[in-house]
């Protein structure tokens, strides 16, 4: 039996017995009075409509309307409009769009990210779209944009900026643990943000000689993320001596464009890179990456010729 078969809200109880004849009432209708009331109601409704149409031009109503359209679009599975108000977007889209704006040199986006970070904690998730926005922001030439990417990434990964978190990540980076690369990356970010920076960096450096190539790859990337002067020498060693071509190339990129080194810090690596460029003991691929690094760091377009680079460097001293 369906609910409608038994629910009195749908079907009231039957009446038993004979029903009395309905009484007939005689009512005198005041037609003229009703017409006056109707005209008054129409006038009031027209006035309200005029006021509403005038108010339609206000920014407040336009914002509400934009938020409504965004909510409907999101509920239907579509993408919210590009000009949708930030507060009308889910936190995932807020972070994604602000990072995209920041990477496009929108200074106001950096302030918005800083303001919204506390409210995003515990809500952001590192999905593919946010990861893509983070990758773009991390490659920005502007250090404030890279810093914003680090801060958003820490929130999305649920990594708190505390010494206790450094301890935890050091443990999670140890052999036998799951997702060691993520732990190494988190240590590099925490070091960059000044959370136990030396201990966090040292927790990464030991894995430059890990037997697993993937771990060494993330260790070199994480060292660059620290942005510390002390990270330069270990990266140069990986560039020269790691058995994996992939790691040597990653170390060269880390020194030249990756991570959080400033342009001034990268220039400190140039004398060592000049020595590597002239080292006939290095394999051709590694020397090629050395020359790429020199071009990226200096902005010069010299050929793969160690003598030409030494001459240029000597002239600028």
SELUM-21431 format. One record per residue: x, z negated, y of N, C-alpha, C in turn. Coordinates in pm, whole numbers, padded with zeros to 5 digits, always signed. Layout:
REM residues N
XZYXZYXZY ...
END
This chain:
REM residues 317
+00086+00000-00120+00000+00000+00000+00088+00000+00123 +00055+00087+00218+00135+00095+00339+00100-00018+00432 +00195-00039+00528+00172-00146+00625+00046-00123+00704 +00013+00005+00733-00106+00036+00813-00235+00008+00737 -00227-00002+00602-00348-00031+00524-00389-00177+00536 -00294-00260+00579-00324-00403+00574-00298-00475+00704 -00234-00410+00796-00197-00479+00919-00312-00473+01018 -00364-00588+01061-00477-00587+01155-00442-00528+01290 -00313-00517+01319-00277-00454+01446-00306-00305+01443 -00309-00248+01322-00341-00107+01311-00490-00086+01283 -00545-00168+01195-00687-00155+01160-00753-00292+01175 -00838-00312+01277-00906-00442+01293-01003-00466+01177 -01029-00591+01151-01121-00622+01039-01255-00554+01055 -01315-00518+00939-01448-00456+00945-01551-00559+00991 -01657-00507+01055-01766-00594+01100-01874-00592+00993 -01922-00707+00962-02023-00719+00858-02158-00748+00922 -02263-00702+00857-02397-00726+00908-02437-00619+01005 -02554-00627+01046-02605-00527+01140-02558-00560+01280 -02515-00460+01351-02471-00477+01488-02589-00468+01582 -02593-00551+01685-02704-00543+01781-02698-00414+01860 -02815-00373+01903-02820-00254+01988-02743-00281+02116 -02660-00189+02159-02586-00210+02284-02678-00221+02403 -02644-00312+02494-02723-00328+02616-02689-00216+02712 -02784-00178+02786-02765-00072+02885-02762-00135+03022 -02657-00103+03094-02641-00161+03228-02661-00052+03331 -02716-00089+03436-02738+00003+03547-02646-00037+03659 -02561+00058+03699-02465+00028+03804-02480+00130+03915 -02488+00080+04037-02491+00168+04154-02348+00202+04193 -02310+00328+04193-02174+00372+04223-02160+00401+04371 -02058+00339+04434-02028+00361+04576-01932+00479+04584 -01990+00600+04584-01905+00720+04582-01818+00730+04705 -01870+00708+04823-01793+00722+04947-01678+00622+04952 -01703+00499+04907-01597+00398+04907-01485+00433+04811 -01526+00487+04695-01423+00526+04598-01336+00638+04653 -01397+00730+04724-01319+00840+04781-01220+00789+04886 -01265+00688+04966-01173+00633+05066-01052+00568+04996 -01079+00493+04889-00971+00428+04815-00876+00531+04754 -00933+00641+04701-00852+00745+04640-00760+00810+04741 -00818+00837+04862-00736+00897+04968-00623+00802+05009 -00651+00674+05012-00548+00576+05049-00436+00572+04945 -00477+00575+04817-00378+00573+04710-00289+00698+04713 -00353+00813+04743-00276+00938+04751-00175+00930+04865 -00218+00874+04977-00128+00863+05093-00010+00772+05061 -00039+00661+04993+00069+00569+04956+00167+00636+04859 +00112+00708+04759+00197+00775+04662+00285+00880+04728 +00228+00953+04825+00304+01054+04896+00419+00991+04974 +00390+00877+05037+00494+00807+05111+00607+00760+05022 +00570+00705+04906+00672+00661+04811+00757+00779+04764 +00691+00893+04740+00763+01012+04695+00862+01060+04800 +00820+01058+04925+00910+01100+05034+01032+01009+05041 +01007+00877+05030+01118+00782+05036+01212+00804+04918 +01155+00827+04800+01238+00848+04681+01322+00974+04693 +01261+01081+04748+01338+01205+04765+01450+01187+04865 +01425+01108+04970+01530+01083+05068+01643+01001+05006 +01603+00903+04923+01702+00817+04859+01783+00892+04755 +01730+01003+04708+01798+01082+04606+01935+01129+04653 +01950+01142+04785+02076+01188+04840+02180+01077+04846 +02142+00953+04825+02235+00843+04838+02336+00843+04724 +02458+00794+04752+02563+00791+04652+02527+00698+04537 +02454+00592+04566+02417+00497+04461+02334+00565+04354 +02231+00638+04396+02144+00703+04298+02218+00815+04227 +02302+00885+04299+02380+00991+04235+02470+00934+04127 +02528+00817+04154+02612+00753+04053+02531+00714+03932 +02412+00655+03957+02326+00616+03846+02284+00738+03764 +02254+00846+03833+02214+00968+03765+02330+01022+03681 +02452+01020+03737+02568+01066+03664+02594+00980+03541 +02575+00849+03556+02595+00760+03442+02491+00786+03334 +02368+00815+03376+02263+00844+03278+02297+00972+03202 +02340+01075+03273+02376+01200+03206+02492+01178+03109 +02591+01096+03150+02704+01067+03063+02659+00996+02937 +02572+00897+02954+02524+00822+02838+02449+00912+02741 +02365+01001+02796+02289+01092+02711+02383+01187+02637 +02480+01242+02710+02574+01335+02647+02654+01267+02537 +02698+01145+02564+02774+01071+02463+02689+01040+02342 +02564+00998+02366+02475+00964+02255+02446+01085+02168 +02443+01204+02229+02416+01326+02153+02541+01385+02090 +02654+01316+02109+02777+01362+02045+02855+01462+02127 +02815+01488+02249+02887+01583+02332+02990+01513+02419 +03074+01593+02486+03175+01537+02574+03114+01507+02710 +03138+01388+02765+03088+01357+02899+03149+01454+03000 +03079+01481+03109+03134+01572+03211+03265+01519+03267 +03348+01613+03313+03482+01575+03362+03476+01483+03482 +03369+01493+03562+03357+01410+03682+03272+01287+03660 +03249+01249+03534+03168+01132+03505+03236+01006+03559 +03160+00913+03617+03219+00788+03667+03289+00713+03554 +03405+00655+03583+03483+00588+03480+03403+00476+03412 +03328+00401+03492+03256+00287+03435+03147+00331+03338 +03108+00457+03342+03005+00505+03251+03063+00552+03118 +03197+00556+03108+03263+00607+02988+03299+00494+02893 +03303+00523+02763+03359+00426+02669+03506+00400+02703 +03557+00283+02663+03694+00247+02702+03795+00348+02649 +03768+00409+02533+03861+00509+02480+03878+00624+02577 +03764+00672+02631+03770+00783+02725+03826+00741+02859 +03799+00617+02900+03858+00568+03024+04011+00577+03017 +04067+00521+02910+04213+00521+02896+04267+00663+02885 +04200+00745+02806+04246+00882+02786+04249+00960+02917 +04141+00953+02993+04133+01031+03116+04226+00977+03224 +04241+00846+03231+04332+00791+03331+04477+00827+03300 +04514+00827+03173+04649+00870+03137+04671+01017+03171 +04571+01099+03146+04582+01241+03180+04598+01260+03331 +04521+01183+03407+04532+01191+03553+04668+01142+03600 +04716+01033+03539+04847+00979+03577+04957+01081+03548 +04948+01147+03432+05048+01248+03397+05044+01367+03491 +04930+01386+03559+04916+01493+03659+04949+01444+03799 +05021+01332+03807+05069+01276+03934+04958+01224+04023 +04853+01171+03962+04746+01104+04036+04783+00956+04048 +04835+00918+04165+04882+00780+04182+04769+00679+04168 +04649+00717+04207+04536+00626+04195+04506+00590+04051 +04540+00681+03958+04514+00653+03817+04599+00538+03767 +04720+00525+03818+04807+00415+03776+04748+00280+03816 +04693+00274+03936+04630+00150+03981+04507+00117+03897 +04431+00219+03861+04312+00198+03778+04352+00148+03638 +04457+00205+03583+04503+00160+03451+04543+00013+03457 +04620-00023+03558+04665-00161+03572+04546-00257+03586 +04445-00214+03658+04327-00298+03679+04245-00314+03553 +04238-00209+03472+04149-00209+03357+04214-00258+03227 +04345-00269+03223+04413-00307+03100+04359-00437+03038 +04339-00543+03117+04289-00667+03055+04153-00648+02986 +04066-00568+03046+03935-00545+02986+03939-00455+02864 +04047-00379+02848+04060-00291+02732+04112-00365+02609 +04177-00479+02631+04240-00548+02518+04135-00584+02413 +04167-00553+02290+04075-00580+02180+03969-00473+02160 +03965-00374+02250+03863-00269+02242+03921-00131+02215 +04042-00106+02266+04105+00025+02247+04151+00042+02103 +04145+00165+02056+04197+00202+01926+04286+00325+01943 +04393+00333+01867+04487+00444+01882+04437+00563+01800 +04335+00633+01851+04286+00751+01783+04368+00873+01825 +04336+00989+01769+04417+01109+01794+04415+01149+01941 +04298+01140+02004+04288+01182+02144+04371+01092+02235 +04365+00962+02211+04444+00871+02294+04592+00889+02266 +04627+00910+02140+04768+00933+02106+04821+01056+02180 +04743+01162+02187+04786+01283+02256+04808+01255+02405 +04715+01179+02466+04730+01146+02608+04854+01059+02630 +04880+00966+02537+04998+00880+02548+05126+00963+02536 +05127+01058+02445+05246+01142+02427+05276+01221+02554 +05172+01275+02616+05192+01352+02740+05245+01262+02852 +05186+01144+02867+05229+01052+02972+05372+01003+02945 +05408+00985+02818+05542+00937+02784+05650+01039+02817 +05613+01166+02828+05709+01270+02862+05716+01298+03012 +05643+01221+03090+05643+01241+03235+05782+01215+03293 +05814+01285+03399+05939+01260+03469+05930+01137+03559 +05810+01087+03578+05788+00972+03664+05790+00844+03581 +05883+00753+03610+05894+00630+03532+05767+00546+03537 +05696+00534+03651+05572+00455+03650+05469+00508+03550 +05467+00639+03530+05372+00697+03433+05414+00658+03291 +05543+00662+03263+05591+00622+03131+05562+00474+03105 +05578+00393+03208+05549+00250+03194+05401+00229+03163 +05316+00303+03233+05171+00292+03206+05141+00329+03062 +05209+00431+03010+05187+00472+02871+05228+00360+02776 +05338+00293+02805+05381+00181+02719+05276+00070+02721 +05226+00037+02840+05129-00072+02851+05000-00039+02776 +04953+00084+02789+04831+00123+02719+04856+00124+02568 +04972+00173+02526+05003+00178+02383+05006+00037+02323 +05064-00058+02395+05067-00195+02345+04926-00251+02327 +04839-00222+02422+04700-00270+02411+04630-00201+02294 +04650-00070+02282+04583+00004+02175+04630-00039+02037 +04756-00081+02027+04811-00127+01899+04789-00277+01878 +04724-00341+01973+04695-00485+01964+04824-00567+01956 +04924-00526+02033+05052-00598+02037+05056-00682+02164 +05061-00812+02147+05067-00902+02262+05211-00917+02310 +05225-00934+02440+05358-00946+02499+05402-01092+02495 +05442-01136+02377+05483-01275+02357+05606-01279+02266 +05690-01385+02279+05803-01400+02186+05757-01408+02041 +05642-01470+02016+05592-01480+01879+05566-01342+01820 +05523-01248+01903+05500-01112+01854+05632-01044+01818 +05739-01073+01894+05871-01021+01858+05910-01069+01719 +05889-01199+01693+05919-01254+01561+05839-01180+01452 +05714-01160+01480+05628-01097+01381+05672-00954+01353 +05703-00878+01457+05743-00739+01438+05878-00727+01368 +05969-00820+01396+06097-00820+01324+06071-00837+01175 +05978-00925+01141+05943-00942+01000+05877-00819+00940 +05791-00753+01019+05720-00635+00969+05811-00513+00957 +05925-00516+01026+06019-00404+01018+06112-00415+00897 +06108-00526+00829+06200-00551+00719+06170-00460+00599 +06271-00431+00516+06249-00348+00396+06138-00406+00309 +06060-00317+00254+05951-00358+00166+05818-00375+00237 +05818-00378+00371+05695-00393+00447+05628-00257+00467 +05498-00261+00486+05422-00139+00516+05437-00104+00664 +05436+00023+00696+05435+00072+00834+05549+00015+00918 +05669+00021+00863+05788-00025+00936+05812+00053+01065 +05788+00186+01068+05809+00259+01194+05729+00202+01310 +05604+00162+01286+05522+00107+01394+05581-00024+01445 +05635-00104+01354+05697-00231+01395+05820-00205+01481 +05902-00108+01441+06021-00075+01519+05983-00024+01658 +05882+00061+01662+05837+00115+01790+05787+00003+01881 +05711-00090+01825+05662-00203+01904+05774-00289+01958 +05880-00308+01880+05994-00386+01927+06061-00318+02047 +06073-00186+02040+06131-00114+02153+06048-00128+02279 +05916-00121+02264+05828-00135+02380+05834-00276+02437 +05834-00377+02352+05841-00514+02402+05974-00540+02472 +06083-00485+02417+06213-00500+02484+06209-00439+02624 +06145-00323+02634+06135-00258+02764+06054-00339+02864 +05954-00410+02815+05870-00489+02905+05925-00629+02926 +06048-00654+02880+06114-00780+02909+06077-00896+02819 +06021-00869+02703+05984-00974+02609+06097-00988+02506 +06175-01096+02517+06290-01117+02429+06369-00987+02412 +06414-00927+02524+06469-00791+02516+06592-00778+02426 +06685-00873+02432+06805-00861+02350+06772-00877+02201 +06689-00976+02169+06655-00999+02029+06573-00884+01974 +06483-00830+02055+06403-00716+02010+06491-00595+01986 +06586-00569+02077+06676-00455+02058+06762-00473+01934 +06815-00593+01914+06897-00619+01797+06816-00606+01668 +06686-00638+01677+06600-00621+01561+06582-00476+01522 +06610-00386+01615+06601-00241+01589+06736-00184+01547 +06842-00228+01613+06974-00164+01595+07021-00167+01451 +06991-00275+01378+07036-00286+01240+06980-00178+01150 +06872-00115+01189+06810-00014+01104+06859+00128+01133 +06960+00140+01220+07021+00272+01240+07095+00318+01115 +07121+00228+01023+07192+00263+00899+07102+00240+00777 +06973+00236+00798+06880+00216+00687+06890+00335+00590 +06876+00310+00461+06883+00423+00366+06770+00524+00382 +06659+00484+00442+06547+00577+00460+06563+00653+00592 +06562+00784+00582+06578+00868+00702+06467+00840+00803 +06344+00822+00757+06232+00800+00848+06253+00674+00931 +06310+00571+00870+06334+00447+00943+06444+00468+01047 +06548+00542+01013+06655+00569+01110+06600+00653+01227 +06511+00744+01195+06451+00826+01302+06379+00736+01403 +06297+00645+01353+06221+00559+01444+06310+00455+01510 +06418+00417+01445+06512+00324+01508+06578+00388+01630 +06619+00515+01618+06679+00583+01734+06575+00599+01847 +06453+00636+01810+06349+00651+01912+06319+00518+01980 +06315+00411+01900+06284+00280+01955+06395+00228+02045 +06521+00254+02008+06632+00212+02094+06621+00277+02232 +06587+00406+02234+06568+00473+02363+06453+00410+02440 +06350+00363+02369+06236+00302+02434+06274+00172+02505 +06377+00102+02458+06417-00022+02524+06462+00003+02667 +06523+00119+02690+06572+00149+02825+06691+00064+02866 +06761+00004+02772+06872-00086+02802+07006-00014+02795 +07098-00055+02881+07232+00004+02877+07296-00014+02740 +07268-00129+02677+07331-00159+02548+07284-00066+02436 +07180+00010+02460+07129+00101+02358+07201+00235+02358 +07280+00263+02462+07342+00394+02472+07449+00416+02365 +07540+00320+02348+07649+00337+02252+07599+00356+02109 +07503+00276+02060+07454+00301+01924+07391+00439+01907 +07325+00488+02010+07266+00621+02001+07374+00729+01994 +07482+00711+02072+07593+00806+02065+07656+00806+01926 +07664+00689+01863+07719+00681+01728+07629+00755+01628 +07498+00739+01644+07406+00811+01555+07417+00961+01575 +07436+01003+01699+07451+01145+01728+07574+01203+01658 +07680+01125+01653+07805+01177+01596+07810+01165+01443 +07755+01059+01389+07790+01026+01251+07674+01018+01153 +07549+01023+01196+07442+01012+01098+07445+01131+01004 +07417+01105+00877+07424+01212+00776+07309+01312+00787 +07202+01275+00860+07085+01361+00871+07090+01441+01001 +07076+01573+00989+07070+01656+01110+06951+01619+01197 +06841+01583+01132+06722+01543+01208+06749+01420+01294 +06822+01324+01241+06852+01202+01316+06950+01234+01429 +07049+01316+01403+07145+01351+01508+07074+01420+01624 +06984+01511+01591+06909+01579+01697+06821+01480+01773 +06757+01387+01702+06671+01290+01768+06751+01198+01859 +06872+01161+01816+06957+01077+01901+06995+01151+02029 +07026+01280+02017+07059+01359+02136+06941+01365+02231 +06822+01387+02175+06703+01391+02260+06674+01256+02323 +06694+01149+02247+06671+01015+02301+06761+00987+02420 +06886+01030+02411+06980+01009+02521+06944+01093+02643 +06891+01213+02618+06872+01309+02727+06737+01297+02797 +06629+01288+02717+06496+01293+02779+06399+01189+02724 +06429+01132+02608+06333+01042+02545+06340+00900+02596 +06239+00823+02561+06243+00680+02590+06231+00645+02737 +06296+00534+02773+06276+00475+02905+06405+00463+02985 +06506+00543+02953+06628+00542+03033+06602+00606+03169 +06664+00552+03271+06656+00613+03403+06754+00730+03411 +06738+00819+03509+06837+00928+03524+06979+00876+03542 +06994+00764+03611+07127+00707+03632+07188+00660+03500 +07106+00599+03416+07156+00556+03285+07197+00676+03200 +07118+00780+03203+07151+00897+03123+07284+00959+03168 +07309+00956+03299+07436+01011+03349+07555+00933+03296 +07535+00806+03263+07646+00726+03208+07693+00780+03074 +07606+00852+03005+07643+00907+02874+07720+01038+02886 +07726+01098+03003+07787+01230+03018+07934+01231+02977 +08020+01137+03020+08161+01144+02977+08176+01146+02825 +08097+01063+02754+08105+01062+02608+08054+01195+02549 +07950+01249+02610+07897+01376+02562+07998+01489+02586 +08075+01482+02694+08179+01582+02719+08286+01576+02610 +08320+01453+02568+08416+01440+02457+08359+01501+02329 +08231+01477+02304+08168+01532+02184+08162+01685+02190 +08139+01738+02310+08132+01883+02325+08264+01950+02288 +08375+01877+02312+08508+01933+02282+08558+01896+02144 +08479+01819+02068+08522+01771+01937+08496+01878+01831 +08603+01943+01786+08590+02049+01687+08547+01993+01552 +08556+01862+01535+08517+01802+01409+08367+01790+01392 +08294+01803+01500+08148+01799+01489+08095+01932+01438 +07989+01927+01362+07932+02051+01310+07867+02130+01424 +07853+02261+01409+07802+02345+01518+07663+02303+01569 +07575+02262+01478+07440+02224+01523+07448+02102+01614 +07529+02003+01577+07540+01882+01658+07598+01914+01795 +07699+01999+01799+07757+02037+01929+07653+02110+02014 +07569+02190+01950+07463+02258+02025+07369+02156+02089 +07335+02052+02014+07246+01949+02069+07315+01872+02181 +07447+01855+02171+07522+01790+02278+07510+01871+02407 +07527+02002+02396+07516+02087+02516+07373+02084+02571 +07273+02084+02483+07135+02071+02530+07116+01942+02608 +07172+01833+02555+07160+01703+02622+07227+01706+02759 +07344+01768+02767+07413+01777+02895+07328+01853+02997 +07267+01961+02954+07183+02038+03047+07061+01957+03091 +06998+01888+02996+06880+01810+03032+06914+01696+03128 +07027+01631+03105+07065+01515+03187+07107+01558+03327 +07185+01663+03336+07245+01702+03464+07163+01803+03542 +07078+01879+03473+07005+01985+03542+07089+02109+03562 +07209+02111+03505+07296+02228+03516+07267+02326+03403 +07293+02455+03429+07266+02559+03329+07395+02623+03280 +07497+02542+03257+07625+02594+03210+07614+02633+03063 +07703+02723+03017+07698+02768+02877+07753+02661+02784 +07746+02690+02653+07801+02599+02551+07952+02612+02549 +08014+02563+02656+08159+02575+02673+08210+02441+02726 +08284+02368+02643+08330+02235+02682+08418+02240+02808 +08504+02343+02819+08593+02353+02934+08513+02371+03064 +08408+02454+03059+08325+02474+03179+08257+02344+03220 +08212+02269+03125+08148+02141+03156+08248+02040+03213 +08367+02038+03158+08468+01945+03210+08505+01982+03353 +08515+02110+03379+08547+02154+03516+08437+02112+03612 +08313+02135+03573+08202+02095+03660+08204+01945+03685 +08225+01869+03580+08221+01722+03594+08336+01675+03683 +08455+01736+03667+08570+01697+03749+08548+01726+03895 +08481+01836+03926+08456+01875+04066+08359+01783+04135 +08271+01718+04061+08171+01632+04124+08219+01488+04140 +08337+01457+04087+08390+01319+04100+08448+01298+04239 
END
